[in-house]
């Protein structure tokens, strides 16, 4: 089994432009809608077997508008709570299952496989502690691998899986901390995407981590190279410091440290 994982950051959200992270679960701007149309065109001749998204409105909308032509009655957007953003700000707090179904219906989204009532208010969902986020990212990768294995069991050993998530969470998901280059905010632009494969595990411990590795084509497409261990370590330290500051700001009722992604 050799699935390809297309990780994409959501399109431009209202909070990204206004700098207001006090509004709960905001949607996309008109620019964001255009970004989605461009991505849909980029993938119109590509194979997308599965679409997975964070259950926040901006990621659901991005998944639907970017990959809608690849969806159908037996291919819905799988909502995966472990993909949600890392901040406890209102802008990164999701809607209830009832609200999500009320807006998007239940024909095009899968709320049954991984969603549970109260998902938006669990401690894990609202924690900005790096250790908690790392564990949540590991769970997300395991779920993605599980979905890939289900595809393999239906005679599709090499599925292409689109995963729509958030800028501040992406380094934890992909394990690539090499390009922080910021004092605050995400280095992935809205609707930026990169492709990954699962690292072949050499032990049971590695298998339990389900690590991702960016493909050579993806690296070449953005003019990048595999980061050194020193670059990864430096980037991880900056990212985790930023994550801790986000958590402290949210705990103190401030939402002006950095935009939620």
N, C-alpha and C positions, 0 to 999 in steps of 0.2 A: 504494500500500500504506500503510495507516494502522493498524498494530497498537496495541493497548492493553496496556500492561505493568502488571500488578498486583504490586507489590513488597510482600512481607509478611515481617515478622520471625517467627522460630520461636516456638512456645509456650514456656511456662515450663519450664526445664530444672532437673534436680536440682542442678546446680552453682550456678544462680542463687539458690536458696534456702539451700543449705548454706554457700555461700561457699567451697567446696572445689573448686579447679580442678586438683587433682592426679589426679583420676580420669579416665581416658582415655574420650573420646567418650561422655559420659553421655546418658541418655534424658530423658523428660519426667516431670514430677510429676503427681499427680492433678489439681491445678489446671490444669496444662498441657493435660491431656486434656479438661477442661471447656471451656477456651478454644477448643480445636479444634472441639468440638461446636458452640459458638456461631458460629464462623466458617462451619462447614458449613451451618448454618441460614441465615446471612446470604446465602450464595451458592447456596442450593438452587434458586432460580429464575433464576440468572444463567448466562450462557454462558461456559464456560472451555474453550478449545480445546486448550491445551497447559499442562502442569505441569512446571516445571523446579525442581530443588532442589540445594542444596549437599549433598555426599555424607555429611555427618555425620549421626549417628543422630537427633538432635533435629530436624533439618530434614526428613529423610526421613519421620519419624513425623508431623510437622506437615503435610507435603504430603499424605500418605496419609489422615490423619484429617480434614483440612479439605476436601480436594478429591476424596476417594475416589469419590463418586457420579459424578464427571465422567470417571473413568478407565475403561478397557476393554481388550479384547484388542489393539486397534490404537492405544491411547492410554495409554502408560505414563509414569511419572515419569522425566524425563530428568535424570540425575545429571551436574552440571557442576562439576568440581573448582575452577574459578576463582571460584566463589561462596563458598568456605569462609571461615572466620573468620580474623582477622589475627594472632592470637597463636600463639606456639609452645608454649603451655601444653598439658599432657596433655588438658585438657578440650576443646581446640580441635584436637586431633590425631585424624584420622579413623581408621576401621577399615580393614582390608584389603578388597579386593574379595571375597575368599573369605568373610570374616566378614559382610560386608553381604549377600551372596547367602544365606548360611546363616541369617540372621535374617529377611530380607524375601522371599527367593525371587527368581526371575528373570522372573516372569510380570507383575509390576506395576511393575518398575523397569527402566530402560534403562541398562545398564552398558557397552554396546558402543560407543555413538556418541562419547563424550568421555572415558571412564575408561581409564586405563592402569595396569598393575601398578606398585605402588610410589608411586601418586599421593600417598599420605598422608605421605610422607617426603621429598619433593623440597624443594630449597632455596626455591623460590617459595612452597611451601605453608607453610613455617615462618618465612618472613621477616616482620618487622614494620617494615621500612623503607618509609616513605611512597611513595618512588618505585617500589618493587617492587609495592606494593599498587595504586597508580594504574594501572600497566601491567596488572596482573592484572584490575582492574576493567574496563579498556578491552577486554581479551580477552573478558571475560564478556559485555559489551554486544554485541560483534561476534558472538559465538555466539548470543545471543538474537535479534539481527537476522537472522542466517542461518536460524535456526529459523522466524522469521516469514516470511522469503522462501520457504522450503519450503512453508509453509502457503499462501502466495499462489499458488504454482505448482499447487496442488491446488484452485483455485477458491475459496479463502478469503482474499481480499485484506485483510480487516480482522480478523485473529485476536485473541482475548483470551488473553493468556499470563500465568499465575501464576508468580511467581518467589519461592521461599522461601529466605531467606538469614539473615544475622546482623547484629546491631545495630551493632557496631563497623565492619563492612564496608560497610554500607548507604550512608553518606555518600560513600564512594569510588565506589560503583556508580552512584548517582543524580546525583552532582555537587552535591548540596545540603548545604552545610556551615553553613547559616545559623542552625541552632538547637542548637548544642552545649549551652550552658547547664549545663555540668557540669565538674567537675574530673576525674571519672573515670566511665566507664560510658556506656551508650547512652541516647539520648533517645527512641528508639522503644520503646514498651512491647511486651511479648510479644503476638504476633499482630496488632499494629498493621499496617495496610496503607494504601498510597497508590497512585494510578494515574498512569501516565506515558505519554508518547508519544516517539518518536524525533524529535529536532530535525531540521528539514529542512536538509541541509548546503548551504553556499554555496561549498564548495571541496573538493578532494580530501583536504586535511588534515582538515577537519571531518568528511568522510565516514568517514575512518579512525578518528575518535574515537567515532562513534556515540553522541552525547550524548543524554541523556534530559531531558525537560521535564515537570514535574508538570502534570496537566490542571487546567483551571479548576474543574471540579466537585470534584476532590480537594482543592484549596486551599480552596474555599468550605466543603466538608464539615468541615474541621478549623479553620475560622475563621482561615485564614492568608492571606498575600499573597506575591507574588514578592519575594524578598529583594533588597536593593540590593547592588551590587558590594562596598561597604565591609563590609556584614554578612557576605557570603560570605567575604571575605578574613579577617575577624576569626575567624569560625567555623573556617575552614580551618586557621589558625594554631593554635588551641586543639586541634583534632582531631589534627593532625599531632604536636603536642607530646605529647598523650596516647598516640598510637600509638608514638612513640619511647620513652616511659616503659614501655609494655607490653613492648617488645622488650628493653629493658635489664633489666627485672625477670626476664623469662624466661631471658635469658642468664646472669643471676646465680643462677638456680635458685629464684627467688622467684615465687610465684603469688598474692600477696596485694595487689597494687597495685590491681586492679580486676577485676570479674567479666568473664569472656569472655561474649560475647553469643550 
